[in-house]
C-alpha cells in the first residue's frame, strides 16, 4: 500500500472521529447545562434503571430491608455520602452506596436508583470519557500521518529536483541546437556563395572558350591567306586574347 492510499485511509478515519467528537461536544454541553440545573432542583427525584445495579465507588454506606423502591430512595437520601442505591424487588432489600461509578447490568429484579444530580453527573462523566478516548484516537492518527506526510514531502522534493536537473539539461541541449543551426546556416551560406562564384566562373570560362575558338579560327584563316592587312589584324586579335586571359586569371 503506497503512502497516498494510507494517508487517504487515515484521513477518512480521522474525519469520522472528528464528526463523532463534534457531536459529543454538543451532547456534553446539553448534559453540562442539565447538571448545573440539577443543583436548583430540591424535589429529590431519582432516576431508575431496571435490570441494573449501582455500587458507586464500591463502598456500601447503608443497607437493609425495604418494601418499596421509595423506601430504598429514602435510605439513600438520609445519608449525605450516598450517591445511589440498588433495590431488589424480589428480596425487598436495598443497598445504598457512595462514590462515583457506573450503572452496570444486574438481575431482572434489580433496580439502580440514582439521584437526579448524580445521574446527570454520571452522564456528563461518561460523555467526557468518550471525548477523551476520541481525542486520543485522533492524536494517534495524526502521529501516523506525520511520517507519511514527511515521506511524501521528501518524495515530492526529490522529484522536483530531478525535474529541475532535466530542465537545465534541456536548456543546455537547446543552446547547443541553436549553435548547430547557426553554424549550419553559415556553412550553407558560404556554400551557396562559393557555388555562385564557381557558376559565374564557369559561365565566364565558357564565354572565353567560345571567343578563343573563334579567334583561333580567324588566326588559322589569316595564316592560310596572309597579307599585310591580315598581319595587322592578327596582332590586334593576339593582343585582345592576351588581355582577356590576363583579366580572367587576375
C-alpha positions as CSV (number, residue, x, y, z in Angstrom):
1,X,0.0,0.0,0.0
2,X,1.5,3.3,-1.0
3,X,1.7,6.5,1.1
4,X,-1.2,8.2,-0.7
5,X,-3.5,5.2,-0.1
6,X,-2.5,5.0,3.6
7,X,-3.0,8.8,4.1
8,X,-6.4,8.7,2.4
9,X,-7.5,5.8,4.7
10,X,-6.2,7.6,7.8
11,X,-7.8,10.8,6.7
12,X,-11.2,9.1,6.4
13,X,-10.8,7.6,9.9
14,X,-9.8,11.0,11.3
15,X,-12.8,12.7,9.7
16,X,-15.1,10.0,11.1
17,X,-13.7,10.5,14.6
18,X,-13.9,14.3,14.2
19,X,-17.6,14.1,13.4
20,X,-18.2,11.9,16.4
21,X,-16.2,14.3,18.6
22,X,-18.2,17.3,17.4
23,X,-21.5,15.5,18.0
24,X,-20.4,14.5,21.5
25,X,-19.4,18.1,22.3
26,X,-22.9,19.2,21.6
27,X,-24.2,16.4,23.9
28,X,-21.7,17.4,26.5
29,X,-22.9,21.0,26.5
30,X,-26.5,19.9,26.9
31,X,-25.6,17.4,29.7
32,X,-23.5,20.1,31.5
33,X,-26.4,22.5,31.5
34,X,-28.7,19.8,32.9
35,X,-26.2,19.0,35.6
36,X,-25.9,22.6,36.7
37,X,-29.7,22.9,36.6
38,X,-30.0,19.9,38.9
39,X,-28.4,21.9,41.8
40,X,-31.5,24.1,41.9
41,X,-33.9,21.0,42.0
42,X,-34.9,20.2,45.5
43,X,-37.6,17.7,44.6
44,X,-35.3,14.7,45.5
45,X,-36.1,12.9,42.3
46,X,-34.4,9.7,41.4
47,X,-33.7,8.1,38.0
48,X,-34.4,4.3,37.9
49,X,-32.6,1.8,35.7
50,X,-34.3,-1.6,35.6
51,X,-32.2,-4.7,35.4
52,X,-29.1,-2.7,36.6
53,X,-27.2,-2.1,39.8
54,X,-25.3,0.9,41.3
55,X,-22.3,0.2,43.6
56,X,-20.7,3.7,43.2
57,X,-17.1,3.5,44.2
58,X,-17.6,0.1,45.8
59,X,-18.5,1.4,49.3
60,X,-21.9,0.5,50.8
61,X,-22.9,3.1,53.4
62,X,-26.2,1.6,54.4
63,X,-28.4,-1.4,53.6
64,X,-31.5,-3.2,54.8
65,X,-34.9,-4.5,54.1
66,X,-37.2,-2.1,52.2
67,X,-40.7,-3.0,51.0
68,X,-40.7,-0.5,48.1
69,X,-38.5,1.4,45.8
70,X,-39.4,4.7,47.5
71,X,-38.2,3.4,50.9
72,X,-34.8,2.5,49.2
73,X,-34.6,6.0,47.8
74,X,-35.3,7.5,51.3
75,X,-32.5,5.3,52.8
76,X,-30.1,6.9,50.3
77,X,-31.4,10.4,50.8
78,X,-30.9,10.2,54.6
79,X,-27.1,9.5,54.1
80,X,-25.2,12.5,52.8
81,X,-22.4,10.4,51.3
82,X,-24.9,8.2,49.3
83,X,-24.5,8.6,45.6
84,X,-27.1,6.0,44.6
85,X,-28.7,2.7,45.6
86,X,-29.7,-0.7,44.3
87,X,-33.2,-2.1,45.2
88,X,-34.1,-5.8,44.6
89,X,-37.9,-6.2,44.4
90,X,-37.8,-10.0,44.9
91,X,-35.7,-9.8,48.1
92,X,-37.1,-6.4,49.1
93,X,-33.7,-5.3,50.0
94,X,-31.8,-2.0,49.5
95,X,-28.0,-1.2,49.3
96,X,-27.0,2.5,49.5
97,X,-23.5,3.1,48.0
98,X,-21.0,6.0,48.0
99,X,-18.5,7.2,45.4
100,X,-18.6,7.6,41.7
101,X,-19.0,4.7,39.3
102,X,-21.2,3.3,36.5
103,X,-24.6,1.7,36.2
104,X,-23.9,-1.9,35.4
105,X,-26.1,-4.8,34.4
106,X,-27.7,-6.8,37.2
107,X,-30.6,-9.2,37.8
108,X,-34.0,-8.7,36.2
109,X,-35.3,-7.9,39.7
110,X,-32.6,-5.3,40.4
111,X,-33.2,-1.5,40.0
112,X,-30.4,1.0,40.1
113,X,-31.6,4.3,41.7
114,X,-29.6,7.5,41.2
115,X,-30.4,11.0,42.5
116,X,-31.1,13.4,39.7
117,X,-27.8,15.3,40.3
118,X,-25.8,12.1,40.4
119,X,-27.4,10.8,37.2
120,X,-26.6,14.0,35.3
121,X,-23.0,13.9,36.7
122,X,-22.7,10.2,35.6
123,X,-23.9,11.1,32.1
124,X,-21.5,14.1,32.0
125,X,-18.6,11.9,33.1
126,X,-19.5,9.3,30.5
127,X,-19.5,11.8,27.6
128,X,-16.3,13.3,28.9
129,X,-14.6,9.9,28.8
130,X,-15.8,9.3,25.3
131,X,-14.4,12.7,24.2
132,X,-11.1,11.8,25.8
133,X,-11.0,8.5,24.0
134,X,-11.8,10.1,20.7
135,X,-9.2,12.8,21.3
136,X,-6.5,10.1,21.9
137,X,-7.5,8.3,18.8
138,X,-7.3,11.4,16.7
139,X,-3.9,12.3,18.1
140,X,-2.7,8.7,17.3
141,X,-3.9,9.1,13.7
142,X,-2.1,12.5,13.4
143,X,1.1,10.8,14.6
144,X,0.7,8.2,11.9
145,X,0.1,11.0,9.3
146,X,3.2,12.9,10.2
147,X,5.9,10.4,8.9
148,X,3.7,9.6,5.9
149,X,3.4,13.3,5.1
150,X,7.1,13.7,5.7
151,X,7.9,10.9,3.3
152,X,5.5,12.4,0.7
153,X,7.2,15.8,1.1
154,X,10.7,14.3,0.6
155,X,9.5,12.3,-2.4
156,X,8.0,15.5,-4.0
157,X,11.1,17.4,-3.2
158,X,13.2,14.7,-4.9
159,X,11.0,14.7,-8.0
160,X,11.2,18.5,-8.1
161,X,15.0,18.4,-8.0
162,X,15.0,15.8,-10.8
163,X,12.7,17.9,-12.9
164,X,15.0,21.0,-12.4
165,X,18.0,19.0,-13.5
166,X,16.2,17.7,-16.5
167,X,15.1,21.2,-17.3
168,X,18.7,22.5,-17.1
169,X,19.8,19.7,-19.4
170,X,17.1,20.6,-21.9
171,X,18.1,24.2,-21.9
172,X,21.8,23.2,-22.5
173,X,20.7,21.0,-25.4
174,X,18.6,23.8,-26.8
175,X,21.5,26.1,-26.7
176,X,23.7,23.5,-28.5
177,X,21.0,23.1,-31.1
178,X,20.8,26.8,-31.7
179,X,24.6,26.9,-32.2
180,X,24.5,24.0,-34.6
181,X,21.7,25.7,-36.6
182,X,23.6,28.9,-36.8
183,X,26.8,27.0,-37.9
184,X,24.8,25.1,-40.4
185,X,23.3,28.3,-41.7
186,X,26.8,29.9,-42.0
187,X,28.1,26.8,-43.9
188,X,25.1,26.8,-46.2
189,X,25.5,30.5,-46.9
190,X,29.2,30.0,-47.6
191,X,28.5,27.0,-49.8
192,X,25.9,29.0,-51.7
193,X,28.3,31.9,-52.2
194,X,31.1,29.5,-53.4
195,X,28.6,27.8,-55.7
196,X,27.5,31.1,-57.2
197,X,31.1,32.2,-57.7
198,X,32.0,28.9,-59.3
199,X,29.0,29.1,-61.5
200,X,29.9,32.6,-62.6
201,X,33.5,31.5,-63.3
202,X,32.2,28.5,-65.3
203,X,30.0,30.8,-67.3
204,X,32.8,33.3,-68.0
205,X,35.1,30.4,-68.8
206,X,32.7,29.1,-71.4
207,X,32.3,32.6,-72.9
208,X,36.1,33.0,-73.2
209,X,36.4,29.5,-74.6
210,X,33.9,30.4,-77.4
211,X,35.8,33.6,-78.1
212,X,39.1,31.8,-78.1
213,X,37.8,29.2,-80.6
214,X,36.5,32.0,-82.8
215,X,39.9,33.8,-82.6
216,X,41.8,30.6,-83.3
217,X,39.6,30.1,-86.4
218,X,40.4,33.6,-87.6
219,X,44.1,33.1,-86.9
220,X,44.1,30.0,-89.0
221,X,42.3,31.8,-91.8
222,X,44.9,34.6,-91.7
223,X,47.7,32.1,-92.0
224,X,46.1,30.5,-94.9
225,X,45.6,33.8,-96.8
226,X,48.5,36.0,-95.4
227,X,48.6,39.7,-96.3
228,X,49.7,43.0,-94.7
229,X,46.3,43.8,-93.5
230,X,45.8,40.3,-92.2
231,X,49.1,40.6,-90.2
232,X,47.8,43.8,-88.5
233,X,44.5,42.1,-87.8
234,X,46.4,39.0,-86.4
235,X,48.4,41.3,-84.0
236,X,45.2,43.0,-82.8
237,X,43.5,39.7,-82.2
238,X,46.5,38.3,-80.4
239,X,46.6,41.4,-78.2
240,X,42.9,41.0,-77.4
241,X,43.3,37.4,-76.4
242,X,46.2,38.2,-74.1
243,X,44.3,40.9,-72.4
244,X,41.3,38.7,-72.0
245,X,43.4,35.9,-70.5
246,X,45.1,38.4,-68.2
247,X,41.8,39.8,-66.8
248,X,40.3,36.4,-66.5
249,X,43.0,34.9,-64.4
250,X,43.7,38.1,-62.4
